[in-house]
Amino acid sequence: MAIRKKQAIKQGNKEGAQIHAQDAIREKNQALNCLKMASRIDAVSSRLETAVRMNNLSTSMAGVVRGMSTGLQSMDVDKMAATMDKFESQFEDLDVRTQ
């Protein structure tokens, strides 16, 4: 667009140069709007991923709480240790996925 504008100016075609300049400005604004939209889409995507991870973590925590409750009622240390090991492995899996 800048080349066309310069050529129009050299040829004395001020109206053509103005049209090319306006086109260049419009295209630049469209490019900026596309970048803004891409940024907003990335933000929404990130929020959705976080929500899904938190939902998975909440589900895992609910299972751990049920398991710990059962372990505490029976006071079986082995069951409690197994439940905690399961929770730690799930939490590590979640941590690895977030990185």
C-alpha positions in Angstrom: 0.0 0.0 0.0 2.8 2.4 0.8 4.4 1.8 -2.6 1.1 2.6 -4.4 0.7 5.7 -2.3 4.2 6.9 -3.2 3.6 6.2 -6.9 0.3 8.1 -6.8 2.0 11.1 -5.1 4.8 11.1 -7.7 2.2 11.1 -10.5 0.4 14.0 -8.9 -2.6 11.9 -8.1 -3.4 13.2 -4.6 -6.9 11.7 -4.5 -5.4 8.2 -5.4 -2.7 8.7 -2.8 -5.3 9.6 -0.2 -7.4 6.5 -1.0 -4.3 4.2 -0.8 -3.4 5.8 2.6 -6.9 5.2 3.9 -6.7 1.6 2.8 -3.4 1.2 4.5 -4.8 2.6 7.7 -7.9 0.4 7.5 -5.8 -2.7 7.0 -3.5 -1.8 9.9 -6.6 -1.3 12.2 -8.0 -4.7 11.0 -4.7 -6.3 11.9 -4.7 -4.8 15.4 -8.4 -5.9 15.9 -7.4 -9.4 14.9 -4.6 -9.4 17.4 -6.9 -8.2 20.1 -9.5 -10.9 19.3 -6.8 -13.6 19.3 -5.7 -12.4 22.8 -9.2 -12.5 24.1 -9.7 -16.0 22.6 -6.5 -17.2 24.3 -7.7 -15.8 27.6 -11.1 -17.6 27.4 -9.3 -20.8 26.4 -7.0 -20.5 29.4 -9.9 -19.9 31.7 -11.8 -22.9 30.4 -8.7 -25.1 30.8 -8.3 -23.9 34.4 -12.0 -24.6 35.1 -11.7 -28.2 33.7 -8.6 -28.8 35.8 -10.2 -27.5 38.9 -13.3 -29.7 38.3 -11.1 -32.7 37.9 -9.2 -31.8 41.1 -12.5 -31.3 43.0 -13.7 -34.7 41.9 -10.4 -36.3 43.0 -10.5 -34.5 46.3 -14.1 -35.7 46.9 -12.9 -39.3 46.3 -10.0 -38.8 48.7 -12.2 -37.4 51.4 -14.5 -40.4 51.0 -11.6 -42.7 51.2 -10.1 -40.9 54.2 -13.5 -41.0 55.9 -13.7 -44.7 55.5 -10.1 -45.1 56.7 -10.7 -43.0 59.8 -13.9 -44.9 60.7 -12.1 -48.2 60.6 -8.8 -46.6 61.8 -7.0 -48.8 59.2 -3.7 -47.0 58.7 -2.9 -49.0 55.5 -6.2 -47.8 53.9 -5.4 -44.3 54.9 -1.9 -44.5 53.5 -3.2 -46.0 50.2 -5.7 -43.2 49.9 -3.1 -40.5 50.5 -0.7 -42.2 48.0 -3.5 -42.2 45.4 -4.2 -38.5 46.1 -0.5 -37.6 45.8 -0.2 -39.4 42.4 -3.4 -37.7 41.1 -2.1 -34.3 42.3 1.3 -34.9 40.6 -0.5 -35.9 37.4 -2.5 -32.7 37.5 0.7 -30.7 38.2 2.5 -32.3 35.2 -0.5 -31.5 32.9 -0.5 -27.8 33.9 3.1 -27.5 32.9 
